[in-house]
Amino acid sequence: MIPTPDLSHIQKEDFDRVYEPAEDTFLLLDALEEDQELIQLLQPRVCLEIGSGSGCVTTLLAKIVGDANAIFLTTDINEFACQTTKRTALHNEITHIEPLRTSLVEGLLPRLKNSIDILCFNPPYVVTTHEEVAGTGIEASWAGGIDGREVIDKLLPYISILLSTNGIFYLLLINENKPMEVVKIMEEAYQMKAEIFMERRAGREKQYILKIQHLKNE
Ligand SMILES: C[S@@+](CC[C@H](N)C(=O)[O-])C[C@H]1O[C@@H](n2cnc3c(N)ncnc32)[C@H](O)[C@@H]1O
């Protein structure tokens, strides 16, 4: 078992500016751990986490992959999150993480077309007004707009373009985001394989991990 990354370098007040890992983060970490062998078999060359926040997820992923030649890219719209991601990686002796302050995958295409082997996103998923989605500070951690899906829906068209042939996308959703509707969109609009891989109740929230991949010719 790979231990949860050490976050002792992050001060309590830092979590006023960057998302503090919570049950949703831990469900994503558990999904990666559950698929640890599969991920290692894939021998990922390029991994990308969107919305990396504290950097906890990417740091664990880098430990699972365990290959100093693999590239770990992260994006976040919040500059402080990008800095914290780098600090968390270094604090856990991971030196090959490259955080980029951008929205979703802006600036990564066409360079990374069909090259992401592992993609992760624990998005801002809380149902809010549309107006609340505009921020780049801590509010961007949760404000998801209508159905909590506004940021998520912007990313969906890029998944099939970004993933490598055997690439896997792990996406966290909650019930209000209508996970089965996302499965249907990925299958019908983008001809991808999508399934609910894990689910867990966290207080009033029902959380899911969707696993999305290219269809294989079997
Ligand atoms: C729920 S937090 C997850 C943080 C971390 N990955 C975790 O699991 O603890 C969502 C993260 O997405 C970032 N975010 C929100 N909108 C974004 C966007 N358009 N592009 C990139 N990152 C975004 C937020 O700043 C925040 O760090």
The ligand as a Gaussian input file, in Angstrom:
#p B3LYP/6-31G(d) Opt

LIG

0 1
 C      -12.349000      19.956000      -5.677000
 S      -10.813000      20.784000      -5.931000
 C       -9.741000      19.367000      -6.084000
 C       -8.317000      19.635000      -5.680000
 C       -7.428000      18.383000      -5.627000
 N       -7.275000      17.779000      -6.916000
 C       -7.999000      17.369000      -4.670000
 O       -8.526000      16.342000      -5.139000
 O       -7.928000      17.597000      -3.457000
 C      -10.946000      21.381000      -7.597000
 C       -9.703000      22.065000      -8.142000
 O       -9.969000      22.444000      -9.500000
 C       -9.439000      23.748000      -9.738000
 N      -10.172000      24.325000     -10.876000
 C      -11.402000      24.883000     -10.899000
 N      -11.728000      25.271000     -12.143000
 C      -10.670000      24.958000     -12.938000
 C      -10.388000      25.113000     -14.321000
 N      -11.257000      25.680000     -15.166000
 N       -9.198000      24.683000     -14.790000
 C       -8.273000      24.125000     -13.950000
 N       -8.493000      23.950000     -12.622000
 C       -9.675000      24.348000     -12.127000
 C       -9.637000      24.463000      -8.411000
 O       -8.816000      25.604000      -8.296000
 C       -9.304000      23.331000      -7.425000
 O       -7.926000      23.324000      -7.131000

